[in-house]
């Protein structure tokens, strides 16, 4: 295939990918969008396949690799529970990062295959692009691995900080920039591998201090990095499909990071610097010692309150995902609806561990998406609602964000659940959320605490609704 | 004076960032998780580089280190492509069911 023809077809791939993202503007068009994405991918693979010289020896290995990867990927996609989506996405990001590193290393050792010059004499522009690509790829890989371990619960979700952390990161960052520049003058493999190792290390170090509930930002950020890594490799290989896709994915992840930061009223820099929640929780333990009274309820009370309500708003959070309570919740809502009670769902942008996490879980439980509302669309309704049913959410409902300028979450947009006539709080204990601060909502007169596992409590309420 | 092809690629890159910016802002927040999984799937177009790496060879009968790295990269990217698109489809299918329900 001629280089011009393949370039044009790569451009078509890029357009198909744009259409794939465009489709996601509404659930109706989204499935068609996904098919555009698949078509774009097939086109890119076929075009590349016909642009390279095929050696039969390699072909066997190539097809085996494709099959092994394809089957593994398909099995994962079918088996994975929806609650595990955040760690799945983190795991997938790490694969993109690692693939980028492997391609760059391959190009470094056999630049002839990529038309980049000869080993040790790679064109100046190409070696810089390769250095940048391999570096972003490596840090995407190691960072995503840490994110995966944290989300999967293999590693503690709390931030890990140590003195001199920022200085160390800055030094490694400077070293990486230096090494990329140094590659121009000295293309030895020592320099190249040092660059890769330093990038692995920085990816690890920047994610380690970031706490559990900052994960929506982390995962969006890694999404963005995986895009920039692809773009970096795209520049190295002079491939427009990769450049376009990398730019699309990179900006997509960046926008999601921005939305998540805004939803927490925190600057991107402060999330990156990490350590949030680590120091505030200490003060909180002291204040917790003077116990304030809470109203403790059971499933019967909750069922009674909801039966007599005209409207209920459900506020799901990460606790619902952990307890896998979405199906029980849907059952409860079905019963309430049969009693002509108006039920809607309110979703905070950072509820859960990744953007849109709650929406997917509710969708899985067959909740129609037109009953699910975003924060700004539903926040005024709380004042006219009888019962707010908060299941597994905490910080996103804390009124302190509106009243106490000293609070670490001050200024964060929160759901105004306290404006409801009564609030039901399903929670395992009175422990504070990830921000490490007490929720004054627990001690209000119109709040009833339901201490239990979210799923068991919801199931009990269902029984009591009959 | 001739323009360096790099400038063309850079132009494509910058314009694509802007396209991405506007397209992604129009994505509805309830589909942000599928957005992440689909962007993840399409970023595996890195497989294009992996294919070149798999077949790029100086001599026809020898499988080089670069080829082996290429095969591994192909496998990794394939996990992502299949896994990413299928899981996105699975999620979007759930949003669809709801719609049917609504119409009833």
Interface residues (C-beta under 8 A of the other chain):
Chain A: X13 X14 X17 X18 X20 X21 X22 X24 X25 X26 X27 X28 X30 X31 X33 X34 X37 X38 X40 X41 X44 X45 X48 X49 X52 X53 X54 X55 X57 X58 X61 X62 X64 X65 X66 X67 X68 X69 X70 X71 X72 X73 X74 X76 X77 X78 X80 X82 X85 X88 X89 X92 X93 X95 X96 X98 X99 X100 X102 X103 X105 X106 X107 X109 X110 X112 X113 X114 X125 X219 X220 X223 X226 X227 X229 X230 X231 X233 X234 X235 X237 X238 X239 X240 X241 X242 X243 X244 X245 X246 X247 X248 X249 X250 X251 X252 X253 X255 X256 X259 X347 X349 X354 X355 X356 X357 X359 X360 X363 X364 X366 X367 X368 X369 X370 X372 X374
Chain B: X5 X6 X9 X12 X13 X14 X16 X17 X18 X19 X20 X21 X23 X24 X25 X26 X27 X28 X29 X30 X31 X32 X33 X34 X35 X36 X37 X38 X39 X40 X41 X42 X43 X44 X45 X46 X47 X48 X49 X50 X51 X52 X53 X54 X55 X56 X57 X58 X60 X61 X63 X64 X65 X66 X67 X68 X69 X70 X71 X72 X73 X74 X75 X76 X77 X78 X79 X80 X81 X82 X83 X84 X85 X86 X87 X88 X89 X90 X91 X92 X93 X94 X95 X96 X97 X98 X99 X101 X102
